[in-house]
Amino acid sequence: MVGTATVLALLYFGRDVLIPITLAFILSFLIAPFVRALRRVGLGPTASVLTGVAVVAAVVLMAGAVIVTQVTRLGASLPQYQDTIATKLEVLNEITRGTIGSIGGPAGQLIEHLTQNSTDEFGKAPKPRLASDGTTPVLVEIHEPDLKPLQILSRVVASVWPPLETAGIVFIVLIFVLLEHESLRDRFIRLAGGEDLRATTVAVNDAGERLSRFFISQFAVNASTGLVIWIGLSIIGLSQALLWAAMTAVLRYVPYVGFWIAALCATLLAAAIDPGWSLALMTFGIFLVVDIVVAQTVEPKLYGHTTGLSPLSVVVAAIFWSWIWGPVGLVLSTPLTLCLVVAGRYIRALKVLEIMFGELPALTLPQNFYQRALSGDAHEIIAAARRYMRKKTLAQYCDSVLVPALHLANFDLRGKTITADEQAKVTSAIITVIETLSDRKSWWRRPKAPKAGKGSSALAGMGIGRQLRERRISATGEWQGSFDIPPGSLILSVGLATSYDELATEILVRIMRDQKLDARSMSSEDIDEPLPPEATAELVSIVCLVTVDPVNDTPQMRQLMAELRVRLPHAKQLAVLLPSPFGNRDLKDCDFPQADHVSASFEDALNTCLRAMPRKT
């Protein structure tokens, strides 16, 4: 807490120094590519830096001069719009049944001033009213004595000195940042971790290029947006169009609301100028169309949908930096927070910043699955799975999310850190998710969840696979389908010893059935049982032997392959190895000479079966 308070105090009380330095560093990311281009042309380091800074200074001065000129003209033209404003305020007051007139505070005083001091129908100011005794009040004007030239000069200097001082600090720091670019990079590498120079150098270069690319893209988008606004407002005849364009370009750095603040100001001016409402509506329409095109089309194609920050962190950053540094902090909030997040990505001590403010999820997909399962929230898991499966298949989802999540549950179960109630919730969630995702025809139905008592014992013994198999048998029949099928059209999946293998086998069967393959399952204990009535060995085309612990199950799988080769000589044998992604995945000792193919994922096993036999229509 003491450290946090110290940092906040330094940011607040040192803002007069920190703001110019921060602006200089952000500008360095913006003009660094231009300086490098000048060096490639042939200019020396100092000449290229001075040229780049001079160009930036010229652009800033021209933009400032234009804005000052536009603001001066706007202030001079406002009194002539007073009658229009008063008339529209009266109309709005009537529409809102006196709500506008009842507004208090400074806004109410401004409205009263505008409505009481408007000119008459001949464009003249209202005459002073007579006093109660019939005399005309005498107008009195108070004039201050004329200022001496030295006083005028001191006031002018006092008014322009603060911004000139800030600008001077910014450009001086900017020059030295660009000149000492390599030295600063080396110091940052030392700070990030100088032991692995190659990895740290790659990380620092990547971070610098990403930030530079983002700031250049954002500057180009904002400047182009301002240009389009200027053209559009000039076409419809709104005065001071260049001022609103410049305001739009600057305020677009303020997340979410900056653009619409500029739109509101321009629309209010249009309403004050035009006796009707057409100009105001056209002005707002231009801003609306431009924002839709830029936000939904230009920005996603140029630098992605987002800045790499979560929406909440953008809002929180805007509040925080505006509180610390005022309006300048509000404009710099997104670039500053983005720099902190990028630093957190590569500096271990700042990793918390990337987790708190970054766009990347704090939990991996398997961790998120398991966390939601512990809470018993199967429907949120299903919603996330469907979003994932918009671009991926069920097999890919099971390989990347479901199986790793099951291993996480197994770790907690073996460590005895999961309670009986949590076991019941996890079991119920897993069964609901697997049945919902694998049964596309009845996606609108909610599968009946198992009872709490059964769920607890199921996870403790990991009998989830057998439960799912029994549920599927209840819908398809005792033998999981008819045997009145052509020879070589059936896939038999066999799980090895553990109930984890049974669950993986059941998932594989459902994945294949989802692709219209006639897949059926059995346990290794049922191998020696006689064939079902009307079933023949020629019906089986492929036998899939599934294990989640291939390192320890290799001898048993080899023995089982030999037995199945005798009983089903015409069937191809496929070994499906699904080891834990969190453990040792070295399968070099898992050799199966009798197998026709070895798969290390559900997706590969599915594709192998699809290539080996025709799909069921």
N, C-alpha and C positions, 0 to 999 in steps of 0.2 A: 504493500500500500504506500509506503514511504517513497519507494522508487517511482511508482506511477504518479503520485502527487508531484514529485520533483520534475518529472518529464512534462506534465501538464503545465506547471508553473513556468518552465523554460519556454515552452511553446507559446504561452500567452504573453508573458512579459518580454520575451525576445522576438515578438512578431515583427517589429520594425526592422530587424536585421534578417530574420529567417525568411520572411516573405520575398525580399529581393533575391536572396540566394536560391530559394526554391524555384522562383521564376527563371533564374539563369540556368539552372540544371535542366529544367523542362525544355527551355528553348534550345539548349545544347543538343538534346535528342532530336529536335525538329530540324535544325540546320546542319547537323553533323554530316548527313549525306551530301549536302551542297558543298560543304568545305572539302570533303574527300574528292568530289568531282573536280573542284578547282585544283587540288593537288595533282590529280591525274592529268589535267591539262598542262601543268608545268609550273604553276605558282608554288612558291616556297611555303613552308608551314605558317610562318607569321603573316605573309601576304594573303594567303588563302583565308586565314581566320579573320583578319581585319576586313577583307572584302566581304565575307559572309556576314559579319556583324554590321558593317556599313549598310548592306542591302536591307537587313532586318530593321535597322534604325530608320532608314528612309521610308520603308513601308509603314512603320509605326507612326512616324511623324505625319505622313500624308493622311493616314487613317484618322489620327487625332485631329488634324486640321479640318478634315471634312466633317467629322462629328461635331466639333465646336461650331463650325459655320451653320450646320443644319439645326443644332439646338438653338442658336441665336435667332435664326429665322423663325423657328417654331415659337419661341417666346414672344417675338414681335407680332406674330400673326394671331396669337390666341385671343386677344381682346375682340377682334372682329367676329369671332365665332360665339360670343357670349349670348346673343339673342337666340341662336339655334339651340345652344345647350339649354337655355332656360325653357324654351318651348318644349323640348323633348323631355326635360325633367318634369314639367307639369303634366305632360301626357302620361309618363310613366307613373307619376303620383296618382293620377286618376285611375289608371289600370290596376294599380296595387292597392287602391282604396286608402290612400294616405300613408302608406308604409314608407315611401321615399321621404316625405315631409317630416316624419317622426324620427328620422335618424338623428342621433345626437353625436357629440364629440366633434373633432375637427372636420369630419366628413359632412356632418350636418351644418356646420358653420359655413363651409365652402358652398354647399347647395343653396343655403339662404342668401349668401352673397351673390351668387350667380343669378338667382331668380329675382332679387330685389333691385339689382343695379343694371338691368338690361335697358336698352334704348327704347324709345317709343317708335310708333309706326313710321315716322319720318327720319329715323336714324339718329335722332338727337337724344342726349341724355335727359332724364327727367328733371324738371325744374325743382328747386328747393321749395318745400312746403312752408306756408305761413305759420308763424307762431300763434299762440292762442290770443295774443293782444293785437293781432293784425299786422305786426311788423315783420319785415323780411329779415331772416337771419343773415348775418354777415359771414361770408366765407373767409376763413383765415388760413393762410399757408405759412408753414414754418420752413425756412431755408437755413441750412448750415452754411457757415462761411466757406468760401472757395478754398480748396486745398492748395498748398504750396507745391511746387514741382517736386521737391524732395519728399514730401509726404505722399504724393501720388506714386512716386517711384518705389518708396518703401512698401506701400500697400500692394503694388503689383508684384514686387519681389516676394513678399510674404505669401501671396496667393499661389504663385507658380513654383515656389521653391520646394515644397514637399514632393510634388510629383516628379520634378526634375531630379531631386535628390534620389528618389527611389529608382528612377530610370537610369541614372548614372551608376548606381550600385549594381543594378541588373546587368548593364552592358560591360562594366569592368569585370565583374565575376564571370560573365559569359566568355569574355576573351581569354581569361586565364584557365577556365575549365576546358575550352577547346585547345588551348596551347598545351595543357598538361593532361591531355586525354589518355595517353599511354601510361603516364605515371599514376593517374587515378585508377586506371584499370588494374595495374599491378597491385596497388594497395587494396583494392576490393578483392582481388584474388587471394591476397594474404589474409584478409579478414574472413573470407568465405572458407578458407582451408587450403593452405599452401602445400600440403603433403602430396596430394595427387594433382600435380600441375595440369596434366592433360585433361582430366575430367573437369577440374575447376575452370580452366580456360574455355573449354567448350561451353560450360554452363554460363559463364559471364558473357561470352560473345553472343550466345543465344538470347540471353536476357536483354542485352543491349539492342540487338537487332529487332527483337519483338517490340520493345518499348518504342524504339525509333519508328518502326513501321506503323505502329498503332497511332502515334502522335501525328505523323505525317498524313495518314489516311483520315484521321479525325479532322485535322486542319483543312484538308482538301474538301471534305464533305461539308463542313460548316461554311467555308468560303463559297463553295458552289451553291449551297442553299441560300446564303445571303444574296448572291448574284441573281438567282432565279426570283427571289422575293422582290428585289429591286426592279427587275424587268416587269414582273406582273403588276406591281403597284404603280409603276410608271404608265403602263398601258391603260389602266382604269382611271388614271388622273389623280391619284392621292398625293398630296403635297408631302415634302420631306421623305420621299420614298427611300432615298439613300440612307437616311438616318435609321429607318426601321430595318433596312437590310443589314446595316452594320450591327444594330442591336440584336437581330436574329442570329447573326454569325457568332457573336460573343456569348449570348445567353444559351446557345445550344450546348455549351460546355456544362451548364447547370443541368443535372439529370432530371428527366421527366417533365419539369415545370418551366424550364428556362425558355423553351421555344414558345410556349403558350403565353408567357408573360409578354413577350414581344408582340405576339398576335393580338392580345387583349389591348395593349397600348395603341397599336395601329388601328384596330377596329374602333376604339373610343374616339380617336381623332377623326376617322371617317364619319362617324356618327355626328360629331360636332360640326364638320364642314358641310355635309349634305343635309338640306332640310328634310329629305326623305330618308329611307333606310336602305336604299339599293346599294349605295357605295359601301356602307358598313357590311352588308351581307356579302358583297363581292370580295371585299378585303378578307373577311373571315374565311370565305370559300377558298381563296388562293392559299392561305396558310394551311388550311385543312388538306387540300389536295397535295401540296408540296410535302407536308409531313408524312402523309400516307405513302407517297412514292419513295421518299428518302428512307423512311424507317423500315418499310416492308420490302423494298427492292434494292436500293443502292447500297445501304449499309451492310445487309447480309452478304451480298456478293463481294463487297470490298474488304471487310475485315470481320465478317462473321456476325451472328445475331447479337452477341453480347460483348462486353468488354473483358470478360473473364472474371467478373465480379458477380456475386449473387445480388438479386434485386434489393433484398433487405439491407445488405451491406452498403449499397450505393446510397440508399436513403439515410442510413445511420451516418455514413461518412459525410454526406452533405450537411446534416445537422451539426455534427461534431466540428468540422472544419470551419463552418460559418460562425459557430460560437467562439472558436479560438481566434480566427483571423478575419472575421467579418465577411463582407461581400467578396473579397479576393479569395478567401478560403472556400466560399461556396463555388466559385468558378474552378478552383484548383482541386476540389474534393475528389473527383473521379481520377484524374491523373496521379494525385498523391497516393490514393489508396491502391491504385494499380501498381505503382512502384513498390509499395510495401508488400503486396501480395507476391510480386515477382521475386523480391528479395527473400521472402519467406520460402519460396520454392527451392532456393539454392543454399540458404544459410540455415543450418540446423537450429540455431538459437531463435530464429524468427519463424520457425515452422508453424507456430500457433497462429500467425497472421494469415497464412494461406488457408488453414483449416477454418478459421472464423469468417474470413471475408471472401475467400475464393469461391469460384463457381463449381469446382469439382465437389462431388458428394463426400461428406465426412466418412461415410461407411462404404465399403465395397458392396457390390450387388449380393454376394453370398452372405456377408455380414448383415446387410439390411433384411434379407430374407429371414435369417435366423432370429434377428431382433424382433421382427414383426410376428414370427411364429411363437416366440416366447410370450408375446402379448396376446396371442390368440387372434390376431387380426389377419385372417386368411383373405378377406376381400381386398385389403390394400395390397397384399402380395399378388393377388390375381390381377389387379389393375396395373401394377408395375410390370408384371409378366406380359400382359397384352401390349403394353407400350413397347417392351423389348422385342416382342414377336411381330411387330409391324414390319421390321426389316430383317429379322432373323427367324429361324425355324424352331420348332419344338425341341428337336435334337440339340441344337446349339444352346438353347436355354437350359436344358438339362445338364449339358456338359459344363457350361460356364457359371451357372447359378445354383441349380438344384443340388447336384452332387457335392460341390464344395460346402454348401450349407448343411447337408446331411453329415458330412465329416466334422463340421463344427459342433453339431449336436452330439456326435459320438465322443468327441473329446471331453465335453462337459459331463457326459454320462459316465465315461470311464474315470473321470476325476471326481465323481460324486458331488458335483457342484450344482446340480439341477434338482429341484424339488419334485415331488410327485405331482403337484398341481401344474408345474411348468411342463412336465413330461406329457401330461394329458393335453395341454394346449398345443404343444409342438406336434404331437401325433395327429390331433384333429386338423390342424392347419395343413400339414403335409398331405394327408388323405384328401382334404377338400381341394387343395391346389392341383394335385395330380389328376384327380377325377375331372375337375373343371377344364383344365387345359387339354386333356386328351380326349374329351367327349365334345367335339365341335357341334354335333347335331343338337345337343341340349344345353347350349351355352347359357340360355336364359334361366335354367333351373339351378337351384342351389342344392348341391349334393348334401345328403343327410350326414351330419357329422357324427362320429362315434361318441359313445357315452364316455364320461370322464373316467370312470373306473377302468374300462377297457383300454382307453387311450393311455393311461398311466402304465399298465402292465405291458401294453404293446411296445412302447418306447423302451421300457426297461429290458424287454427281451427282443426288441427291434423286430416285432412281428407285423410291421406295417405292410410289408410286401405281401404277406399271406392274407391280410385283411383286404387289401386291394384286389388280390386275385379272387378271393371268395366273392367279393362284390361284382367283379366282372363275370364270374361263372354264373351268378344268379341272374344275370341279364342275357348271357349267350348260351347257357346250357351246361350240362355236366362236363362235356368234352370241349368246351369253349368254341363250339361250332360244329357244323356238319362234316361228315367224312365223304359225302357225295361230291367229291371234287376231283379234278384231273390229277393224275400223278405228277409229282414234282412241283406242286403249288403250295406247299406248307413249309413254314419256318418254325423250327422247334428251338426254344430258348431254355437253357438249363442253368440254374443257379447252383453254385457249389455248396459248401457245408453250411455257412453262416446265414442267418436271416438277413444280414446286410446284402448278401449276394442275391437272395430272393427278391429284395426290394429293387435292386438294380435290374434284375431280370424282368420284373413286372414293368418297370419304366421302359425298358427296351421294347417289350411287347406292345405297349401302348403307343410308343413312337412309330413302330412299324405299322400298326393298325391305322394310325392317323394317315399314313401314306398308302392305304388300301392294300396292304400286304397281309396275308392270312398267317399271322404269327400267334403261336400258342406257347405256353410255358409249363414247366414241370420242375420239380426239385431233383437233386441228385439221388435222393432216397428212393424215388419212384422208377429209377432206371431198370431195376430188376423185375418190376411188375410186368405182367402180361399186357400185350397191346389191347386197347379198347376194342369192342365189337365193331366190325366193318372197317377197322383201320388196318392198313398195310404199310410195310416199310417203304414202298415205292412212293407214297404220298409225300414223304419228307424230302425236301430239296436241300435245305441248309440246316445245320445244327450250330447254334450259338452257345458257347460255354462262357458264362459270365462270372467274373471274380472282382472283388474290390480290394483284395490283398494278394496280388499276383506273386509277390516275392515268396510268401509262405505257402501259397496254394499251388505252386508249380508242380510238385510231385503228384498231388491228387488230380490235377487237371490232365496231366499226361496219362495217368491210369484210366481216367474217365474217357479220354479220347480213344484209347485202345479198345475199351469195351464198346463204345458207340460205333467204332469202325466195324466191329463184328456184327452188331445188331442192325446197323443202318449203313451198309457198304456203299450205297449209291449216293449218300448225302455228303455234301461238302461240309467241312468243319471250319468254324470261325471262332477264334479265341478273342474274347472281348475283355481287355484288361483296363480296369478303372481304379488306379491307385489314388491315394489321397494327394491332392495338389499341395498340401502343406507339409508333406513328409518327403522321404527319399523316393524319387521317381525313376531311379536307375533300374531299368528293366533288361540290362544286358545279359543277366543270368536266366531270364525267363525265355527259354528256347523251347519251341514246340514243333518238332519236325513233322508230326502228323497233321498239323493244321494247314489248311489251304490258304488261310490269311489270318493275320493278327491285327486287331484294331485296338487303338488306345482311346477311343471316344465313341459315344453313341452315334455321332454324325458319320464317322468313318464306317462304322458297322452298318448303318442304314444305307449309305451309298453303295457299299459292297453288295448288300442284298438286292438293292434296286438294279444293279448291273447284272446280277447273276440270274435273275428270274423276271418274267413279265409282271407288270403291275395288275392288280385286281381291279376290274371296272365295275 
